[in-house]
């Protein structure tokens, strides 16, 4: 009789403990991706503007975008700034910068068969007083800059689209006017992190 009670008690404890563990595993931790992004961003010691400057020393020209990238592009999945530079002769270069040291991790010439994109970028930048580094610095007061990209689609004039991240709050999009440097919230950005 005592043996049956002990077996029943152990079985009940296993079911309760297993059920709790299963419930935790099924519900998951919705904040885990945000913590991963927060950790990636807080590990950045070289801000976007400085990463752009390092890339331009490696590949002279005009930076048209910079993104904190953690994809595996030959750096063993290690986070790096990826800066796209448009050279004076029309070639595009992709330069990877270490976000901890500012050192160049690698550089490659991109095959740019789309001369229209190059022409649009050049037209958008003509007369601009704010470059990618300046746009990153202008938006840095709103959080850690994670990307800067030239918006050359022509609606509303040339601008830089900048994303910032504040620990625990997710990403926020900003537009930096390429002529004036004025920073405004991106009306197309919901402020969510649902990419």
C-alpha positions in Angstrom: 0.0 0.0 0.0 2.8 2.4 1.0 4.6 1.5 -2.2 1.5 2.4 -4.3 1.3 5.8 -2.6 5.0 6.5 -3.2 4.7 5.6 -6.8 1.6 7.7 -7.2 3.3 10.7 -5.5 6.4 10.4 -7.7 4.3 10.1 -10.8 2.2 13.1 -9.9 5.4 15.1 -9.2 6.8 14.1 -12.6 3.7 15.1 -14.4 3.4 18.4 -12.6 7.2 19.2 -13.2 7.0 17.9 -16.8 3.9 19.9 -17.5 5.5 23.0 -16.1 8.6 22.5 -18.2 6.5 21.7 -21.3 4.4 24.8 -20.7 7.5 27.0 -20.5 9.0 25.4 -23.6 5.8 25.9 -25.6 5.2 29.5 -24.5 8.8 30.3 -25.2 10.4 33.6 -24.3 9.1 36.4 -26.5 11.8 38.7 -25.3 14.7 36.5 -26.4 15.1 38.0 -29.9 15.0 41.5 -28.4 17.7 40.5 -25.8 19.8 39.0 -28.6 19.5 42.3 -30.6 20.1 44.3 -27.5 23.3 42.3 -26.8 24.5 42.7 -30.4 23.9 46.4 -30.3 25.4 47.0 -26.9 28.6 45.2 -28.0 29.1 47.9 -30.7 32.0 50.2 -29.7 32.4 51.8 -33.1 29.4 54.0 -34.1 28.0 54.0 -37.6 29.6 57.3 -38.5 33.1 56.0 -37.6 32.5 52.8 -39.5 31.6 54.8 -42.6 34.8 56.8 -42.2 36.9 53.6 -41.9 35.2 52.2 -45.0 35.9 55.3 -47.0 39.6 55.1 -46.1 39.5 51.6 -47.6 37.4 52.4 -50.6 37.3 56.1 -51.4 34.0 57.4 -52.7 30.5 58.1 -51.3 28.9 55.8 -48.7 25.3 55.1 -49.7 24.5 52.7 -46.8 25.8 51.2 -43.6 24.2 48.4 -41.7 25.1 46.4 -38.6 25.0 43.0 -40.1 25.3 39.6 -38.3 24.8 37.4 -41.4 27.5 34.9 -42.3 29.3 36.6 -45.1 32.6 35.0 -44.6 33.2 36.3 -41.0 31.9 33.1 -39.3 28.6 34.8 -38.5 30.3 37.6 -36.6 28.6 41.0 -36.4 30.1 43.6 -38.6 29.3 47.0 -40.1 28.6 46.5 -43.8 29.2 49.8 -45.7 28.3 50.2 -49.3 30.5 52.8 -51.1 29.9 54.2 -54.6 33.3 55.1 -56.1 33.9 58.0 -58.5 34.1 55.6 -61.5 30.7 54.1 -60.7 31.8 50.9 -59.1 30.3 49.8 -55.8 32.3 48.4 -53.0 31.1 46.5 -49.9 33.4 47.0 -47.0 33.0 45.1 -43.7 34.1 46.9 -40.5 34.7 45.4 -37.1 32.2 47.1 -34.7 34.6 46.7 -31.8 37.8 48.1 -33.3 36.9 49.9 -36.5 39.3 47.7 -38.5 38.5 46.6 -42.0 37.5 43.0 -42.1 37.2 42.8 -45.8 36.3 44.6 -49.0 34.9 43.5 -52.3 33.8 45.1 -55.5 30.2 44.5 -56.2 28.8 43.7 -59.6 26.6 46.7 -60.3 24.7 46.0 -63.5 22.1 48.6 -62.6 23.4 51.9 -63.9 20.0 53.5 -63.1 20.5 52.9 -59.4 23.9 54.5 -59.6 22.6 57.5 -61.5 19.7 57.9 -59.0 22.1 57.8 -56.0 24.3 60.4 -57.6 21.3 62.6 -58.5 20.0 62.3 -54.9 23.4 63.2 -53.4 23.9 66.2 -55.8 23.8 69.3 -53.6 23.4 67.2 -50.4 25.2 68.7 -47.4 24.7 65.6 -45.2 26.5 62.4 -45.9 25.9 58.9 -44.4 28.2 59.6 -41.5 26.5 62.9 -40.8 23.1 61.3 -40.9 24.2 58.6 -38.5 25.5 61.2 -36.1 22.4 63.3 -36.4 20.1 60.4 -35.4 22.5 59.0 -32.7 20.7 61.1 -30.1 17.7 58.8 -30.5 19.6 55.5 -29.8 22.3 53.3 -31.2 22.3 53.6 -34.9 22.0 50.2 -36.6 21.6 51.2 -40.2 21.8 54.2 -42.5 20.6 54.1 -46.1 20.1 56.7 -48.9 16.5 57.0 -49.8 16.7 58.2 -53.4 13.2 57.3 -54.6 12.4 61.0 -55.1 9.4 61.5 -52.9 10.0 64.4 -50.7 13.6 65.0 -51.7 16.8 63.1 -50.9 16.9 61.8 -47.3 18.7 59.2 -45.3 16.7 56.4 -43.6 18.2 55.7 -40.2 17.3 53.0 -37.8 18.2 53.3 -34.1 17.7 50.8 -31.2 17.2 51.6 -27.6 17.8 48.7 -25.2 14.5 47.0 -24.3 12.5 49.3 -26.6 13.1 47.9 -30.1 14.0 49.7 -33.3 12.7 53.1 -34.5 13.0 54.5 -38.0 14.1 58.1 -38.7 14.5 60.3 -41.8 17.4 62.7 -42.0 17.0 65.3 -44.6 20.1 65.2 -46.9 20.1 68.9 -47.4 19.4 70.3 -43.9 20.2 67.4 -41.5 16.7 67.7 -39.9 15.7 64.4 -38.1 12.1 63.4 -38.2 10.4 60.1 -37.2 9.8 57.9 -40.1 6.1 57.9 -40.8 6.4 54.5 -42.6 7.9 52.9 -39.5 5.5 51.5 -36.9 8.3 51.3 -34.3 7.9 47.6 -34.1 10.6 45.0 -34.6 8.6 42.7 -36.8 10.8 42.4 -39.8 
